[in-house]
Amino acid sequence: MVFETQGDKPQVDLINRKQKTENRKPKPSSCGLDFGSRFVKLVYAGNCRSFRRRKVDTLTFYRDYLERRGDRLVPDWERLRLAPPERLVVTGYGKDLLKEYFPTITEIRAHFLGARHQTGLEHFILLEMGGQDTKVLYIREGRVFDFLTNDRCAAGTGRYLENMARFLKIPLPRFAAAWEEPVEISHTCAIFGESELIGYLLRGAPIERIAAGVNASVARWARMLVKRYPCSTLVFAGGVARNLAVVRLLKDFSGLRVVVPPHPQFNGALGCCLEAQAQGGRGHDHLGA
């Protein structure tokens, strides 16, 4: 599996799955769009059993990949280097912008479908930590039994971690690898967190330990959110799941079996794509084809 990144150009990841060669009617092309606060994620399924993935900066997507045709707002499929899909389902922050034109589903349903598909599990806690919010779902017997969301504060989210890395002036990959000997950070709020970081810097604490302290504070915050549910398996999705230090510390603090799907950042978009395949979405006349 290969990722390619070129500035603001979409990220491409193609996963080839085994295909049966028996005669069968080709499946209509389907697409899922997850409008996140930092990135728009897109999962596209053509007539074969493969998924294509794109990731575009949210502001860049709004500016360069959406176009108005009369009274309709449609993605620029040609610029995305994709054929217009026959089915499309949308979720995320931007779904209200497109709900008049395309079918939408809640982020809860999208992430549930995506996580169940990626892991094959029927009983688990799903923790989704994105750019600006956090969601926790409790799945039992293949159904969502309970959920909670925190979208009023960016505590412990990807935006918070990026801000802390920027404040410490270290690259994000280096920051996300820091987990050993963490200093004690009691806040996951950007304002109070920075005050604590300044205190440790003035006392001469090593940068790696300070970064580890920030990662540990996020892991403790996540443990607090998930501990209410009676399950030993935690599926960790969203952009923060790519932070290896948070993943490792969350395992240590919670004692849970932590499963990170192959593509945690595309989980919601995958769920939308699966919903499009199952429900049919709307036809070409709604997709600007």
TALINZI-V377468 format. One record per residue. N is the residue number from 1. SS is DSSP state (H for helix, E for strand, C for the rest). PHI is phi in degrees with one decimal (none if undefined). D_LAST is the distance of its C-alpha to the last C-alpha in Angstrom with 1 decimal. Layout:
BEGIN
n = [N	N]
ss = [SS	SS]
phi = [PHI	PHI]
d_last = [D_LAST	D_LAST]
END
This chain:
BEGIN
n = [1	2	3	4	5	6	7	8	9	10	11	12	13	14	15	16	17	18	19	20	21	22	23	24	25	26	27	28	29	30	31	32	33	34	35	36	37	38	39	40	41	42	43	44	45	46	47	48	49	50	51	52	53	54	55	56	57	58	59	60	61	62	63	64	65	66	67	68	69	70	71	72	73	74	75	76	77	78	79	80	81	82	83	84	85	86	87	88	89	90	91	92	93	94	95	96	97	98	99	100	101	102	103	104	105	106	107	108	109	110	111	112	113	114	115	116	117	118	119	120	121	122	123	124	125	126	127	128	129	130	131	132	133	134	135	136	137	138	139	140	141	142	143	144	145	146	147	148	149	150	151	152	153	154	155	156	157	158	159	160	161	162	163	164	165	166	167	168	169	170	171	172	173	174	175	176	177	178	179	180	181	182	183	184	185	186	187	188	189	190	191	192	193	194	195	196	197	198	199	200	201	202	203	204	205	206	207	208	209	210	211	212	213	214	215	216	217	218	219	220	221	222	223	224	225	226	227	228	229	230	231	232	233	234	235	236	237	238	239	240	241	242	243	244	245	246	247	248	249	250	251	252	253	254	255	256	257	258	259	260	261	262	263	264	265	266	267	268	269	270	271	272	273	274	275	276	277	278	279	280	281	282	283	284	285	286	287	288	289]
ss = [C	C	C	E	E	E	C	C	E	E	E	E	E	E	E	E	C	C	C	C	C	C	C	C	C	C	C	C	C	E	E	E	E	E	E	C	C	C	E	E	E	E	E	E	E	C	C	C	C	E	E	E	E	E	E	E	E	H	H	H	H	H	H	H	H	E	E	E	E	C	C	E	E	E	E	C	C	C	C	C	C	C	C	C	C	C	E	E	E	E	E	E	C	C	H	H	H	H	C	C	C	C	E	E	C	C	H	H	H	H	H	H	H	H	H	H	H	H	H	C	C	C	C	E	E	E	E	E	E	C	C	C	C	E	E	E	E	E	E	E	C	C	E	E	E	E	E	E	E	E	C	C	C	C	C	C	C	H	H	H	H	H	H	H	H	H	H	H	C	C	C	H	H	H	H	H	C	C	C	C	C	C	C	C	C	C	C	C	C	H	H	H	H	H	H	H	H	H	H	H	H	H	C	C	C	C	H	H	H	H	H	H	H	H	H	H	H	H	H	H	H	H	H	H	H	H	C	C	C	C	C	C	E	E	E	E	E	C	H	H	H	H	C	H	H	H	H	H	H	H	H	H	H	H	C	C	E	E	E	E	C	C	C	H	H	H	H	H	H	H	H	H	H	H	H	H	H	H	H	C	C	C	C	H	H	H	C	C	C]
phi = [none	-129.6	-111.7	-127.1	-126.0	-140.4	56.5	-89.3	-70.4	-59.9	-84.0	-119.5	-140.6	-114.8	-106.9	-88.2	-107.3	-63.9	-117.1	-84.4	-95.0	-64.6	-63.1	-154.3	-70.9	-60.2	-76.6	-62.5	-69.3	-133.9	-143.9	-121.4	-120.6	-116.1	-85.2	-86.7	-73.4	-107.4	-137.2	-96.2	-106.9	-131.6	-121.6	-123.9	-114.8	-84.4	-80.6	-112.0	-92.4	-135.1	-115.8	-107.7	-125.3	-129.8	-135.7	-129.9	-50.5	-59.1	-64.2	-63.6	-63.7	-60.0	-79.9	-114.3	-117.7	-116.4	-135.8	-96.8	-120.1	67.9	-98.5	-114.2	-112.8	-133.4	-65.5	-85.9	-64.1	-63.0	-69.3	-76.2	62.9	-136.4	-72.4	-55.5	-72.7	-79.6	-137.2	-146.6	-131.3	-124.0	-144.9	97.4	-57.7	-88.0	-65.3	-65.3	-67.4	-114.5	-65.8	-75.5	-111.5	-135.3	-64.1	-126.8	-134.4	-70.5	-64.7	-59.7	-65.6	-60.0	-72.7	-60.8	-62.0	-64.0	-68.0	-63.9	-69.0	-71.9	-106.2	75.1	-87.6	-117.5	-134.4	-168.0	-99.2	-109.5	-109.5	-119.1	-114.9	-104.0	-70.5	-134.0	-146.0	-132.7	-128.5	-127.6	-120.6	-109.9	-108.6	-139.1	55.1	72.8	-133.7	-80.5	-92.8	-160.6	-157.3	-142.9	-132.4	-131.1	-116.1	-96.1	-143.0	-89.6	-57.0	73.8	-94.3	-60.8	-62.2	-61.5	-64.0	-63.0	-64.2	-67.4	-64.1	-65.6	-63.6	-81.1	59.0	-128.1	-61.0	-59.3	-59.1	-66.7	-61.0	-73.0	-100.4	-89.5	-139.1	-83.1	46.8	-68.8	-72.8	-86.6	-111.3	-93.9	-118.5	-109.8	-89.5	-59.3	-68.9	-69.9	-62.3	-62.3	-61.5	-66.0	-61.9	-60.8	-60.3	-68.7	-62.9	-66.0	-86.8	82.8	-66.3	-61.6	-57.7	-62.9	-69.7	-66.8	-60.8	-62.0	-63.6	-64.6	-61.1	-66.5	-65.0	-68.7	-63.1	-65.4	-61.3	-65.4	-60.1	-62.0	-72.6	-96.3	-69.9	-73.7	-101.6	-83.5	-153.9	-98.4	-116.3	-117.9	-96.5	-109.4	-123.9	93.9	-61.2	-66.1	-65.6	-84.4	-82.7	-64.0	-68.2	-62.3	-60.7	-64.5	-68.4	-64.1	-60.3	-65.3	-73.8	-93.5	73.1	-87.5	-78.7	-101.5	-111.9	-102.8	-61.0	-56.1	-134.5	-62.8	-76.0	-101.3	-60.1	-66.9	-65.2	-63.1	-59.4	-64.8	-63.4	-65.0	-64.2	-62.2	-63.9	-78.5	-96.1	98.4	56.6	-120.9	-85.7	-59.4	-65.1	-98.2	-105.4	76.5	-84.0]
d_last = [30.3	29.5	28.3	27.5	27.7	27.4	27.9	24.8	22.5	20.9	23.3	22.5	24.2	23.6	25.8	26.3	27.6	29.7	28.0	29.7	29.6	30.3	28.1	25.5	22.1	19.4	18.0	14.3	12.8	13.6	13.8	16.5	16.9	20.5	21.1	24.7	27.2	27.5	24.4	20.9	20.7	17.7	18.2	15.7	16.7	15.5	17.0	20.4	22.7	22.0	20.6	19.3	20.2	19.5	21.8	21.4	23.9	22.9	23.7	22.0	18.7	19.0	20.0	17.9	14.8	13.6	12.5	12.9	10.8	13.5	14.7	11.9	12.1	9.3	10.1	9.9	8.9	10.3	13.4	13.7	13.8	11.5	8.7	6.0	8.5	8.9	11.4	12.3	15.7	17.2	20.9	23.3	24.6	21.2	20.0	21.4	19.3	16.0	17.7	16.7	13.0	13.3	16.2	19.0	22.3	25.5	26.4	29.4	27.4	24.9	27.9	29.9	27.3	26.8	30.6	31.5	29.1	30.3	33.9	34.4	36.8	37.5	40.1	39.7	39.4	36.1	36.6	33.5	34.4	31.6	31.7	33.2	33.9	35.4	34.7	37.1	36.3	38.9	37.6	40.0	39.6	35.9	35.4	35.3	38.9	39.0	37.3	38.1	36.2	37.4	35.0	37.8	39.2	38.0	41.1	40.7	37.0	35.3	35.7	39.4	39.9	38.2	40.4	43.5	42.8	42.3	45.5	47.4	45.9	45.0	41.8	39.6	40.1	43.9	43.8	41.9	44.5	47.5	49.0	52.7	55.5	53.3	55.0	54.9	52.1	52.3	49.3	45.6	45.2	44.3	47.1	49.8	48.6	49.0	52.5	53.5	52.1	54.2	57.2	56.8	56.2	59.4	61.3	60.1	57.9	55.9	52.3	51.2	53.2	51.7	48.1	49.1	50.4	47.1	45.3	48.1	47.7	44.0	45.0	47.7	45.3	43.0	46.0	47.0	43.6	43.5	47.2	47.2	45.4	47.5	45.6	46.5	43.0	40.7	37.1	36.4	32.7	31.1	31.7	35.5	35.8	35.5	38.8	41.2	44.2	42.9	42.1	45.6	47.4	45.5	46.8	50.3	50.4	48.9	50.2	47.0	45.1	42.1	39.0	36.3	33.1	31.8	29.0	30.3	28.0	24.8	26.4	24.4	21.0	22.1	23.2	19.8	18.2	21.1	20.6	16.9	18.3	21.1	19.7	16.3	14.5	11.8	9.2	5.5	6.5	7.8	5.5	3.8	0.0]
END
